[in-house]
Amino acid sequence: MSGLAVVDQPPPLQPAGEAQLAEAPAALAWTADGRLLVGCADGALYQWRDGGLARLPDRHAAGITRLQAHPDDPGVLASAGED
């Protein structure tokens, strides 16, 4: 996946401490509704909100290098990666 992603329904969150990032964070972005999005070196994308961490279903084939959340629409995210 690359380019824009629309996240209408965030996935269920796991309690803090139970979910773990598989790789080191490589890019961060805050959404308009207060979620922290984390892009990792393995291409995985996570969100942190309300004290929980969840992996989003979309991912890059290689490491994520940049994230930019839409300033007004929390469901739109631009991402760039090594792929």
N, C-alpha and C positions, 0 to 999 in steps of 0.2 A: 504494500500500500504506500502511496505517496500522494502528496498534494493535500486536498481538503478532506476532512472527515466530519460527518454530522453525527453527533451523539445525542439522540433524542431521549433515550432511556439509559441512564447510567446503570452499569451492572451492580448487583448486590455487593455490599462491602463486607470484608472480613474484619473482625476485630483487630485493632492495632496490636502488633506483635506476632500475629499468626501468619500473615502474608509477608513474603520477603521478596525483595528485588533479586532477580536472577543475575543481573550484571550491574555495574556501577552506573549511577545516573549520569547522563551526558547532556541533557537539556531540560529546562524547567519552564513552566508557564502557569500563570494564574488566570482562571476564567472569570467572567463577569459575575458569576454566582458563587465565587469563593472557593472553587476546587483548585487544588494544585495538581497539574499534570506533569508527569515525569517520563521522559524518553530515555531509554537505556542503550548501552553500547551493543546489545544483542538485537536491537530493533523492536523490543517490546515497549508498550506504552501503558502506563499506570496512572490512576488518579487517586488522590488522597483527599477525603472530605469527611467531615463529621467524625474524625478520629479513626477512620478505617482506610485500608488500602485495597484497591481492586485493579486487576489487570483488564485492560480494554481488549476487545476481540480483534481489532485491527492492529497490524504491525508492519514494520518495514522488513525487507529481506536482509538488510544489513543495519549497522548502527544508526541511531537517530542523532542528528547533529544540531537541529534547530526546531523549536516549537514556538508558535505564535497563536495565542487565542484571540478570537474576534473580540473587539472592545465592548460590543453591546450584546451579541448573541452567544450565550455560553455553550451552545450546541455546535459551534463551528470552530474548527482547529486547523491551522496550516502546519505541516510538518515537512522537514527535509531530512534526508538521510544519505548514507554512503552508497545506497543503491540508486 
